[in-house]
């Protein structure tokens, strides 16, 4: 296939945001090929169901401290239940979408949710909230957080895969 010789299926890392964060956690719990995982804004319980057994491999949880979709305490609880080595990163005053580029879409028009409203799209209030959490002026700009998020993500995965002899920038 296209990736033949380029990817090592026995050294996999997983990451995800929100529902994808739970999927990355679950995948890391279930598949021995996954060597490390990161969940951005993760929580279990309620509609998400109970958490599976914690992965026994290196993990990192990142959260925005004002996340209005997944309560920060839920992400902190996932971290508390993790096995070592483990890392917790809190981005001050950041909402749910600090890990995404959604806040950048149509910013000059009031954001993606404002565009949806202008177009009179029948979008439920819960999705409108999901599409704007962290995009308000009182939240840090996502693109200002991206360099730190990216640095920590890459450094963590490089360390977990033993690419660097010692952790660099972690």
Buried (B, 14 or more C-beta within 10 A) or exposed (E): EEEEEEEEEEBBBBBBBBEBBBBBBBBBBEEEEBBBBBBBBBBBEEEBEEBBEBBEBBBBBBBBEBBBBBEBEBBBBBBEEBEEBBBBBBBEEBBBBBBBEBBBBBBEEEBBBBBBEEEEEEBEEEEBEBBBBBBEEEBBBBEEBBEEBEEBBBBBBBBBBEEEEEEEEB
